[in-house]
Amino acid sequence: LEVVAKAVKQLQPLKVVMNSGYLAALLPDARILVFDHKALLCETSIAHLCEPKELLSLQLRESDPVIAASNGRVFFFHRSMAAWFSFATSSTEEELLLASLLGTKDFEAKFVNFVESREADPQHFRELCSQFPSLRSLA
């Protein structure tokens, strides 16, 4: 990834993140490029979602980019579907689902809190999980 990182630096990215052998770069024109150690895996744009200056974070879930915008929305790009999915963490179920997508360290704690909470809506959670192939087993 060092060779890729040096090449990406010439594009003057706004943000660069590396995770598990992948590198993602947000460019000033709102494109996101994702590389592995050999090649470009994905090129997408967030221009229709938010301005690059509104981006709070860029993360990778495996090789799929995940962004958080200043308007409270989180966008997850699914490479095999070539589509962005959006979340607004307005409910406990959505917050839990987002934590599982981002791979946050407090996922277990959020899951326990969800299961024990009175506001938990298992049906809503199952419906959310069923929309993602990697989470369908939770549905």
N, C-alpha and C positions, 0 to 999 in steps of 0.2 A: 504493500500500500504506500510505501514511501515514494515510489516513482509516480504513482497516481496523485498523491498529495502535492508533490512539487508541480506537476502539470496543472492541477486544479488551482494552485496558488496564482498562476499567471492569469486566470480568469477573474481575479479580484473578487472572490466570493464574500458575501455578507456574513455567512455562517458556514462552518464546516464541522461535521461530527463523524466520529468513527465508532463502530460497534461490531464486535464479532467478525472481523475480516471484511467489513463493508465501510464505505465512506460516502457520505452525502454532503452535497454543497448547495447552498442557496445562492443564486447569482442575482446581481442587481436588477436584471430584467424579469425577475420572479420565477425563473426556471429552477427546478431542483434536479440535480444529476446524482445518480447513485451508481457507484462502482464497486466491483470486487477487486481482488488483486490483479486481475487480468484485463478486464474490459468494462465498458459502460453497460450497466444492466438496465437502466431506466432513465428516461428524460421526461419530465412532466412539468407543469406550470401551476403556480398558485394564483396567477393573475385574476382568475375568475372567482377566487375565494376570499382573498384579502391582499392588501398591499404588502410588499416585503417589510416595510417599516412597522406594520401592525403585528408582525410575527413575534411572539414571545419566546417560543422555543422550537427547535427542530430536533427530532430524535429519530432513531431507527428501531424498528421492531423487526429483527432479522434484516432483510434487505428492503423493507417497506418503510417509506418516510411517514412520520407522524408530526404534525405541526399543531401548535396552540397559538391562537390569535388573541389579540387584545380585547375582542368583543366577547370573550368567554367561550368561543367555539373551538372544538378540537377536530382536526381533519386527519383522516387515516387513508393513505393511498394503498390500494390493493393492486400490486403489479400484475398478477395473472388476470385480473378483471379490467385493468387499465382504467380504474375509476377511483374517485375520491369519495369517502364517506364522511359524514359530519355528525358531531355530537355536541350537545350543550349539556353540561353536567348539571341538570336541574333536578334529578331524582337520585335516590340512593342506588337504584338499579343501574342507571346510566353511569354513575360514578364508579361503581364496581366493575362494570363492563369495560370502561375506559382504562381502569387500573390493570385489568388483565391484558388489554391490548398493548399498553405501554410497558408492561412488565415491571411495574413499580414494586419496590421492596415491601411496601405496606399492604400488598394485595391480600395476604392472609388475614391481617387485622381487619381490613375493610370487609372481607367475606364473612368473618365471624360477626362483626357488627351488623351486617346486612341480615344474616340469618336470625340474629337475636332481636332485631328491631321490630317494632309494632307496625311501622310503615311499609315493611317489605311486601312487595307484590310479586310472588313467585311466577304468576302467569306472565306479567309484563317482562320480567327478567328472562323467562324462557323464550318469549317472542323476540327480544333483542338478540339473544344468543343464536337463535335459529337463522339470523341474517348473515352469520359469519361461518364459513366452512370450518375454520379451526376451533370454533366454540360450540358447534352443534351438539357435541356430546354433553354439554351442560344443559341443553334444552330438554 
